Amino acid sequence: MGVAPLHDIGKVCLPRELIDSSQKYLLNDAEREIMKVHVECGAIMLDIPGKDRGRQTRINLALHVIRGHHYPEYGPGNPKRSLAADIVKVVDVLDAGTSIRPYKTAMPFEQVVEEWIMKHQGTMFDTEVTNTFYYHKTEFKSLHQQFQG
């Protein structure tokens, strides 16, 4: 199993009503701080010492993805930046935008790509990752459609 499905495992530490809230984009400052807890909680859940080297390597990769898929934001020279986390961040946003949530309807694939991903290239998302994603956009859209239906 890959590590990407584990990126939000820390949400088990959050109050259910906060995750399911129809007011997600209207959270107050305290609620936004609580939402950030899922990153560190997920990392703690997988930080298992004393495992064999192969398993520990996968756990380390998962820890990079969990810690980096939201925070810190991408920025030039950010020493905590991880390619795996940068990739999962793009996929996570694509999934969030194109999925139905209690607080929103699904948006079209192209709209999410243009307004949520490419618009924030180089600020919220790594430029090389977004360029590669955009170059293969047709293939990603085809895969996306397969998994949606």
Buried (B, 14 or more C-beta within 10 A) or exposed (E): EEBBEBBBBBBEBBEEEBBEBEEBEEBEEEBEEBBEBBBBBBBEBBEEEEEEEEEEEBBEBBBBBBBBBBEEEBEEEEEEBBEBBBBBBBBBBBBBBBEEBEEEEEBEBEEBBEEBBBEBBBEBBBEEBBBEBBEEBEEBBEEBEEEEE
